[in-house]
Amino acid sequence: MTKIKISKNHIEIKGHAMYSEYGKDIVCAALSSIVITSINGILSIDKDSIEYKKAEGLIEIDILKHTKEVDALISNMINLLKELKLQYKKNIQIEEV
């Protein structure tokens, strides 16, 4: 299961969805696509607004600047993750702290 923890200045996405075998997991692929596209979009607007770490089974995002654009893209990413969770309840857990 992928566990997502969201706070005002930090987002952590950890673990594999376990929907299918590694390399063929459409839920992990969707999660990765949503998050990496959002990170790239934010960095294209303001490269100093976030920092992120990516490792096997982990992505962490630290929000350094809250601007209208950054917050809109973060909000959009969270909404997309919540929509995906509705379809794959057994594979995604979201906690807002």
TAZILIN-V534134 format. One record per residue. N is the residue number from 1. RES is the residue in three letters. SS is DSSP state (a for helix, b for strand, c for the rest). Layout:
n = [N/N]
res = [RES/RES]
ss = [SS/SS]
This chain:
n = [1/2/3/4/5/6/7/8/9/10/11/12/13/14/15/16/17/18/19/20/21/22/23/24/25/26/27/28/29/30/31/32/33/34/35/36/37/38/39/40/41/42/43/44/45/46/47/48/49/50/51/52/53/54/55/56/57/58/59/60/61/62/63/64/65/66/67/68/69/70/71/72/73/74/75/76/77/78/79/80/81/82/83/84/85/86/87/88/89/90/91/92/93/94/95/96/97]
res = [MET/THR/LYS/ILE/LYS/ILE/SER/LYS/ASN/HIS/ILE/GLU/ILE/LYS/GLY/HIS/ALA/MET/TYR/SER/GLU/TYR/GLY/LYS/ASP/ILE/VAL/CYS/ALA/ALA/LEU/SER/SER/ILE/VAL/ILE/THR/SER/ILE/ASN/GLY/ILE/LEU/SER/ILE/ASP/LYS/ASP/SER/ILE/GLU/TYR/LYS/LYS/ALA/GLU/GLY/LEU/ILE/GLU/ILE/ASP/ILE/LEU/LYS/HIS/THR/LYS/GLU/VAL/ASP/ALA/LEU/ILE/SER/ASN/MET/ILE/ASN/LEU/LEU/LYS/GLU/LEU/LYS/LEU/GLN/TYR/LYS/LYS/ASN/ILE/GLN/ILE/GLU/GLU/VAL]
ss = [c/b/b/b/b/b/c/c/c/b/b/b/b/b/c/c/c/c/c/c/c/c/c/c/c/a/a/a/a/a/a/a/a/a/a/a/a/a/a/a/a/a/a/a/a/c/c/c/c/b/b/b/b/b/b/c/c/b/b/b/b/b/b/c/c/c/c/a/a/a/a/a/a/a/a/a/a/a/a/a/a/a/a/a/a/a/a/c/c/c/c/b/b/b/b/b/c]
